[in-house]
Amino acid sequence: MKLICDFPSPKSLPDKYVLPPEKRPCNHELQGDLSVALPVIDLQGALGDGRRQVIGEIMEAGKEFGFFQAVNHGVGEDVIQGFREAAAEFFRMPAEAKLKHYSNEHNKHCRVFSGSVTSHTDTNDIRYWRDCLKLRCYPVDKLMHHWPSQPETFRERLAKYAVAVQELAQRLLRLIAEGLGLDSRFFEGDLTGGETMMNVNYYPRCPDPSLTLGIRPHSDRYILTVLSQGDVSGLQVKHKGRWIGVQPMHNAFVVNFGLQLEVRW
């Protein structure tokens, strides 16, 4: 199985990535009103007298959108950019170096796969246009040895990134717990004590984006997702029945309230 990033640059979309018309992007659903955007929340205020205000903003964003963009979050720009560069370098490696991690076994600690299927019952095996490195990334000391050893900087940079983002996620959950009227440590222990998953999604240049999607429309099932979007637009969230394009913000994280948190809300 080849990764899409190893294809020769195609002039047209290969048939196996052409979605049925009913599953293709719907231009009429894409919200063009730029006044409708995800809330941007400055987390710096939560460290001082503005804590209650920040908590209120997070709760309102959760109720209205289920998403917000976090700035001044405490994760160093060098840590974010360092891991992005290492991840990009991973996908630029020769095919044989990447494919030794290829697997369709969902229980593996680290695996590479490509073009996830649109439906396990679809006999045509139509696929989405993405490559993905999926790995368990926290706790670092127990999982690092499963990660790719190449490129040489990958493990070191992922370790720094995973620890910093885990700390951010715990800070956010403490703020959310307070907003719900709970003890700030409510989400610690068994609720968040498992391993943290990471998807490194790589979307090669597509010859015809109108015929496919990078990933299926979905809801994240875990408590919280902290996403580094990158510098290219394409991420959309659904708000009141319409899809809103999420404009990339420099050094921001998109925070997604997962289904487990929605159930407990």
KALINCOR-V496839 format. One record per pair of residues at least 24 apart in sequence whose C-alpha atoms are under 10 Angstrom apart, sorted by sequence separation. I is the first residue (numbers start at 1). GAP is how many residues later the second one is. D is the distance in Angstrom with one decimal. If there is no record, write none. Layout:
I/GAP/D
I/GAP/D
This chain:
110/24/5.8
111/24/6.4
137/24/9.5
138/24/6.5
139/24/8.1
228/24/7.0
229/24/7.0
39/25/9.6
109/25/7.9
110/25/4.2
111/25/9.6
137/25/6.3
138/25/7.4
197/25/9.7
227/25/8.8
228/25/5.1
229/25/7.0
38/26/9.5
39/26/8.5
43/26/10.0
44/26/9.7
108/26/8.9
109/26/5.4
110/26/6.5
136/26/9.8
137/26/8.8
196/26/9.8
226/26/10.0
227/26/5.4
228/26/6.5
38/27/7.3
40/27/9.6
41/27/7.0
42/27/8.7
43/27/6.6
44/27/8.0
45/27/9.0
46/27/9.9
108/27/7.9
109/27/5.4
110/27/8.9
138/27/9.9
139/27/9.1
198/27/9.3
200/27/9.9
226/27/6.2
227/27/5.0
228/27/9.0
37/28/9.5
38/28/9.3
39/28/7.7
40/28/5.9
41/28/6.2
42/28/6.1
43/28/6.3
44/28/5.5
106/28/9.3
107/28/9.9
108/28/8.6
109/28/8.5
138/28/7.8
197/28/9.5
198/28/9.5
199/28/9.5
200/28/9.7
201/28/9.8
225/28/9.6
226/28/5.9
227/28/6.3
38/29/6.7
39/29/5.0
40/29/4.7
41/29/5.1
42/29/5.0
43/29/5.6
44/29/6.7
107/29/10.0
137/29/9.6
196/29/9.9
198/29/9.4
225/29/8.0
226/29/4.8
227/29/7.9
38/30/5.3
39/30/6.2
40/30/6.0
41/30/6.2
42/30/5.7
43/30/5.5
44/30/8.0
102/30/9.8
166/30/8.2
192/30/9.5
225/30/5.8
226/30/6.5
37/31/9.1
38/31/6.6
39/31/8.6
40/31/7.1
41/31/8.5
42/31/7.3
43/31/8.3
102/31/8.9
192/31/8.1
224/31/7.2
225/31/5.0
226/31/9.1
37/32/9.8
41/32/9.2
101/32/8.8
191/32/8.5
192/32/9.7
224/32/5.8
225/32/6.7
110/33/9.2
223/33/8.6
224/33/5.0
225/33/6.7
109/34/7.7
110/34/9.9
162/34/8.7
222/34/9.6
223/34/6.4
224/34/5.0
98/35/9.5
109/35/9.8
110/35/9.9
111/35/9.4
162/35/9.8
222/35/8.2
223/35/4.6
224/35/8.4
109/36/9.8
110/36/6.2
111/36/8.8
162/36/8.9
187/36/9.2
220/36/7.8
221/36/9.0
222/36/5.0
223/36/6.4
224/36/8.2
109/37/6.4
110/37/6.2
111/37/9.2
219/37/9.3
220/37/7.9
221/37/5.3
222/37/6.0
223/37/4.9
224/37/7.3
108/38/9.2
109/38/8.0
110/38/8.0
219/38/9.4
220/38/5.1
221/38/4.7
222/38/5.4
223/38/4.8
224/38/9.8
219/39/7.1
220/39/6.2
221/39/6.1
222/39/7.4
223/39/8.0
91/40/8.7
219/40/7.1
220/40/8.8
221/40/8.7
222/40/9.6
223/40/9.4
91/41/9.3
221/41/9.4
223/41/9.4
91/42/9.0
90/43/9.3
87/46/8.8
101/46/9.3
101/47/7.8
100/48/9.6
98/50/8.7
173/50/9.0
97/51/9.5
173/51/8.2
98/52/9.0
143/52/9.1
172/52/9.0
97/53/8.1
142/53/9.7
97/54/9.6
139/54/9.4
169/54/9.9
170/54/9.7
172/54/9.9
138/55/9.9
139/55/8.6
140/55/9.4
169/55/7.4
138/56/8.4
139/56/6.4
140/56/9.5
169/56/8.2
93/57/8.6
138/57/5.4
139/57/7.4
169/57/7.1
90/58/8.6
93/58/7.9
137/58/7.2
138/58/5.0
168/58/8.6
90/59/9.9
92/59/9.7
136/59/6.4
137/59/5.7
138/59/7.5
90/60/7.0
91/60/9.7
135/60/10.0
136/60/5.7
137/60/6.0
138/60/9.1
166/60/9.0
89/61/9.0
90/61/6.0
135/61/8.6
136/61/4.5
137/61/6.5
165/61/7.5
89/62/6.8
90/62/9.6
135/62/5.9
136/62/6.2
137/62/9.8
165/62/9.5
88/63/9.8
89/63/9.9
90/63/9.8
134/63/7.4
135/63/5.4
136/63/8.9
165/63/9.9
86/64/9.1
87/64/8.6
89/64/9.5
90/64/7.8
134/64/5.8
135/64/6.6
86/65/6.9
89/65/8.7
133/65/8.2
134/65/4.6
135/65/8.4
86/66/8.6
87/66/9.5
132/66/9.9
133/66/5.9
134/66/6.2
86/67/6.4
87/67/7.1
132/67/6.5
133/67/5.0
134/67/8.3
85/68/9.4
86/68/5.3
131/68/10.0
132/68/5.6
133/68/6.6
85/69/8.9
86/69/8.8
131/69/8.4
132/69/4.6
133/69/8.2
191/69/9.6
83/70/8.6
84/70/9.6
86/70/9.5
87/70/9.3
131/70/6.1
132/70/5.9
82/71/8.8
83/71/7.2
86/71/7.2
87/71/8.7
130/71/6.7
131/71/5.1
132/71/8.6
82/72/9.0
83/72/9.1
85/72/9.2
86/72/8.2
130/72/5.8
131/72/6.4
83/73/8.8
84/73/8.9
129/73/9.1
130/73/4.8
131/73/7.9
82/74/9.6
83/74/5.2
84/74/9.1
129/74/6.7
130/74/6.9
187/74/9.8
82/75/6.2
83/75/5.8
128/75/9.9
129/75/7.7
130/75/9.8
81/76/9.4
82/76/8.5
83/76/9.0
129/76/9.3
130/76/9.6
80/77/8.8
83/77/8.3
84/77/9.6
129/77/7.7
79/78/7.1
80/78/9.3
82/78/9.2
83/78/6.6
78/79/9.8
79/79/8.7
82/79/8.4
83/79/9.5
79/80/9.7
80/80/9.0
81/80/9.4
129/80/9.1
79/81/6.6
80/81/6.5
79/82/5.7
80/82/9.8
78/83/9.5
79/83/9.5
129/83/6.8
130/83/8.4
131/83/8.9
172/83/9.2
76/84/9.8
80/84/9.3
128/84/6.6
129/84/6.0
130/84/5.3
131/84/9.9
180/84/9.6
6/85/8.8
75/85/9.7
76/85/8.9
79/85/8.2
80/85/9.4
127/85/8.6
128/85/5.7
129/85/4.5
130/85/7.0
176/85/9.7
180/85/7.5
5/86/7.1
6/86/8.6
75/86/8.1
79/86/9.8
109/86/9.9
126/86/9.9
127/86/9.0
128/86/5.4
129/86/7.1
169/86/9.1
5/87/7.9
6/87/9.4
110/87/9.7
112/87/9.8
114/87/9.7
127/87/9.2
128/87/5.8
129/87/9.8
3/88/9.2
5/88/9.9
6/88/8.1
7/88/9.8
75/88/9.6
76/88/8.2
109/88/9.1
110/88/9.6
111/88/9.9
112/88/9.4
114/88/9.4
115/88/9.9
127/88/9.1
128/88/7.3
165/88/9.6
173/88/9.8
177/88/9.7
6/89/6.4
75/89/5.8
76/89/10.0
127/89/9.7
176/89/9.8
5/90/8.8
74/90/8.1
75/90/6.8
73/91/9.9
74/91/9.0
75/91/10.0
3/92/7.7
6/92/10.0
73/92/9.3
75/92/8.9
2/93/7.9
74/93/9.2
75/93/7.4
2/94/9.7
74/94/7.3
3/95/8.7
23/95/9.1
73/95/7.0
118/95/10.0
2/96/9.9
3/96/8.0
73/96/9.9
2/97/7.9
118/97/8.8
119/97/9.9
1/98/8.3
17/98/7.9
20/98/9.9
73/98/9.5
115/98/10.0
116/98/9.3
117/98/9.5
118/98/7.2
3/99/9.1
16/99/9.3
19/99/8.3
73/99/9.6
115/99/8.2
116/99/7.8
117/99/9.2
2/100/9.3
17/100/9.3
115/100/8.5
116/100/8.9
1/101/8.4
16/101/9.7
17/101/9.5
1/102/9.7
70/102/9.9
20/106/8.6
19/107/6.6
16/108/7.8
17/108/8.9
18/108/7.0
19/108/7.6
3/109/8.7
4/109/9.7
5/109/9.2
16/109/6.8
17/109/5.7
18/109/7.7
19/109/8.0
3/110/7.3
4/110/6.8
16/110/4.9
17/110/5.0
18/110/8.3
2/111/9.0
3/111/5.5
4/111/7.6
15/111/8.1
16/111/6.1
17/111/5.9
18/111/9.2
91/111/7.7
1/112/8.8
2/112/7.6
3/112/8.0
15/112/9.4
16/112/8.7
17/112/6.5
88/112/9.4
1/113/8.3
2/113/9.7
16/113/9.7
17/113/9.9
87/113/7.4
88/113/10.0
91/113/9.9
58/114/8.9
62/114/9.4
87/114/9.4
88/114/8.1
87/115/8.9
13/116/9.6
59/116/9.1
84/116/9.2
55/117/9.1
58/117/8.1
59/117/7.0
58/118/7.2
59/118/9.9
55/119/9.6
56/119/9.3
59/119/9.9
60/119/9.8
55/120/5.8
56/120/9.1
59/120/6.5
54/121/8.3
55/121/6.8
58/121/8.2
59/121/8.2
54/122/10.0
55/122/9.3
56/122/9.8
57/122/9.6
52/123/8.9
55/123/7.5
56/123/6.9
5/124/9.9
51/124/8.4
55/124/5.8
4/125/7.5
5/125/8.5
6/125/10.0
43/125/10.0
46/125/9.5
54/125/9.6
55/125/9.5
4/126/6.9
5/126/7.2
46/126/9.8
52/126/9.0
3/127/8.5
4/127/6.3
52/127/8.4
3/128/6.3
4/128/10.0
43/128/9.7
2/129/9.7
3/129/9.0
43/129/9.0
46/129/8.3
84/144/9.0
84/146/8.2
81/147/9.9
80/148/8.0
81/149/9.3
80/150/9.7
70/156/9.3
67/157/9.9
69/157/9.5
70/157/10.0
67/158/9.5
69/158/9.3
67/159/10.0
69/159/9.9
67/170/8.2
81/170/8.7
66/171/9.1
67/171/10.0
80/171/7.7
65/172/8.4
66/172/9.5
67/172/9.9
80/172/9.8
65/173/8.1
66/173/9.0
77/173/9.3
78/173/9.8
65/174/6.3
77/174/6.3
64/175/8.2
65/175/8.7
76/175/8.6
77/175/9.4
64/176/9.2
75/176/8.8
69/177/9.2
75/177/9.4
68/178/9.8
69/178/9.9
71/178/8.7
73/178/9.0
75/178/9.6
69/179/9.3
70/179/9.4
71/179/8.8
72/179/8.4
73/179/7.8
69/180/8.2
71/180/7.1
72/180/7.7
73/180/8.1
70/181/8.9
71/181/5.0
72/181/9.6
70/182/5.5
71/182/6.9
27/183/8.9
69/183/6.3
70/183/5.2
71/183/9.2
25/184/8.3
26/184/8.6
68/184/10.0
69/184/5.5
70/184/6.3
24/185/9.1
25/185/6.3
68/185/8.3
69/185/4.5
70/185/6.9
24/186/6.9
25/186/7.3
68/186/5.8
69/186/6.0
24/187/5.8
25/187/7.0
67/187/6.9
68/187/5.4
69/187/9.0
23/188/8.9
24/188/5.7
25/188/6.9
67/188/5.5
68/188/7.0
21/189/10.0
23/189/8.0
24/189/6.9
66/189/8.3
67/189/4.6
68/189/9.0
18/190/9.2
21/190/7.9
23/190/8.6
66/190/6.0
67/190/6.2
18/191/9.5
19/191/9.4
20/191/8.2
21/191/9.4
65/191/9.0
66/191/5.2
67/191/9.4
18/192/9.2
19/192/6.0
20/192/8.7
24/192/9.8
65/192/9.0
66/192/8.0
13/193/7.3
14/193/9.4
18/193/5.4
19/193/5.4
23/193/8.8
62/193/9.5
66/193/9.7
12/194/8.5
13/194/5.8
14/194/9.9
17/194/7.9
18/194/5.6
19/194/7.9
23/194/9.5
62/194/8.4
63/194/9.6
9/195/9.4
10/195/9.4
11/195/9.0
12/195/5.5
13/195/6.2
17/195/6.4
18/195/9.0
61/195/10.0
62/195/6.7
66/195/10.0
9/196/8.4
10/196/8.3
11/196/5.9
12/196/6.8
13/196/8.7
15/196/9.9
17/196/8.6
61/196/9.6
66/196/8.5
5/197/8.2
7/197/9.5
9/197/8.9
10/197/6.7
11/197/8.7
17/197/9.8
58/197/9.9
4/198/9.2
5/198/8.0
6/198/9.3
9/198/8.4
10/198/9.9
13/198/8.0
4/199/8.4
5/199/5.7
13/199/8.6
38/199/9.0
62/199/9.9
63/199/9.3
4/200/6.9
5/200/8.6
37/200/9.8
62/200/8.9
3/201/9.8
4/201/9.5
38/201/9.7
4/202/9.8
37/202/9.7
63/202/9.3
36/203/9.3
62/203/9.6
31/205/9.5
30/206/8.4
31/206/9.9
38/206/8.5
30/207/9.7
31/207/9.3
37/207/7.2
38/207/9.2
30/208/9.1
31/208/9.1
36/208/7.6
37/208/7.9
38/208/7.1
29/209/9.2
36/209/9.4
37/209/7.0
38/209/8.8
40/209/9.5
31/210/9.8
32/210/9.9
34/210/8.9
36/210/9.9
37/210/8.2
42/210/9.8
30/211/9.9
31/211/6.2
32/211/9.2
33/211/8.7
34/211/8.9
41/211/9.7
29/212/8.0
30/212/6.3
31/212/5.6
32/212/7.6
33/212/9.8
34/212/10.0
40/212/9.0
29/213/5.2
30/213/4.8
31/213/5.0
32/213/8.2
34/213/9.6
40/213/9.7
28/214/8.7
29/214/5.6
30/214/5.9
31/214/7.0
40/214/9.2
28/215/9.2
29/215/8.4
30/215/7.1
39/215/9.9
26/216/10.0
27/216/9.3
38/216/9.0
26/217/9.1
